[in-house]
Amino acid sequence: QVQLVESGGGVVQAGGSLRLSCVASGRTSSTPTLGWFRQAPGKEREFVGAVSWIVDSSYVVESMKDRFTISRDKAKTTVTLQMNSLIPEDTAVYSCAAKSSRNFIISEDYEYWGQGTQVTVSS
């Protein structure tokens, strides 16, 4: 099994930046893909992007790729979501997730989830 713990959420003003971290522990070798999701009040969960634990590659969905960046620190088993130029529409609970699939492009088949961290962007 894999345990995931997110941190870094908070309240920021529009135009600001925030960096979220996800620390993985347990049998991390069984989950080569670590993804980020978000869920705003009254809306369905939305896929943000993911990073490969094996290769130095990451992906962010088209609507966010100009502002968000996902990176990894393999030695620390930590994945980071850097968010810049934040807008109120980015307000949501952000969660990290892991899966045994190596495909970090698609949003399906995530098996392990963190508890999430709240991000609030004010205007």
N, C-alpha and C positions, 0 to 999 in steps of 0.2 A: 504494500500500500504506500501511498504518497500523501504527505501532509503539505499544505500550502498556506502561507500566511502573508497577507497583503499589508502594506503600510504606506503612509505618505499622503493620504487624503486630507482634505481640509477645505477651507473657504478662501477663495481668491477672487479678485476683481477681474472683470472682462479685460482681455488683452494680456493677462498674466500667464505665468507658467507654473507647472506642478510636475513633480516626479514621483511616480508610484513604484514601489518595489514589491516583488513577490519572492519569498524565500521558500525553496522546496527542500523537503527532507524525507527520509525513509528510502524506499527503493526507487530513487530517481532514475536509475538506469533503465527501468522498465517503461518510462514515459519520455520518449525523445522529443515531444512537442509540448510547448508551454504557450497557452493563449491568454488573451485578455478579452473580457466581455464587459458590457455595461448595461444597466437597466435603469431607465428614468421612471419617475412616478407615472403610473397609468399606461406604460408602454411595455412592449415585449423586450426580452433580452436581445441585445445587439452585439454582433461579433465586431471586435475592434481590429484584431490582428494576432499574429503569433510569431514565435521564434523557434528555430530548430536547436535542440540540445546537442546535436551531433555535428552539424555544419554551421558555419557562420553566415546564416541567412535568416531574414525575417520578412514579414509581410504585414502591411496595414491596408485596410480597405480603402477604396478609391476616395470616398467622401472625407476621409480623415488623414490620408497619407501626407498631405502638405503641412500638417501641423503636429502630427503624432509620430513618434519613433519608438520602436521596440528594440532593445538590445539585451545581451546576456553577459553574465560573468560566470563562466563555467566552474571555475575554481571555488566560487562562493555559492554555487547553485542558486543564483539570484537572477531574476529577470526584471528589467526596468521598462516602464512605460513613461517616456518623456512627452509631456503635453505642453505645447506652446500656443500662443495666441488664442487662449481659451475664450469661449463665448458661453452665454447662459444656457444654450442648448446642450452643452456638454455636461450639465448637471446630471448626476446619476450615481448609482452604486457601481463601482468598478470591481470586478472579480477576476482572479486568475484561475486558470484551469489547466489540467494536464491530460494527455492521452497517449496510448501506446502506438497509435498511428504516427508515421513519419511525415504525413502530409500536413504541412503547416499553413496551407493556403485555404483549405475548406474549413468550415466552422463546425463540422459534424464530429460526433463520436468522442467528445471529451468525457472522461471518466471520473476525474478527481477535481474537486472545487474548493477554493478558499471561501472564507466567510464574507469577503468584500470590504471595501473601504469607501466611505462617502466622499464625493467630490461635489462641491457647490460653487458655482460661478455666479457672482453677482454683477449687476450692471451699475 
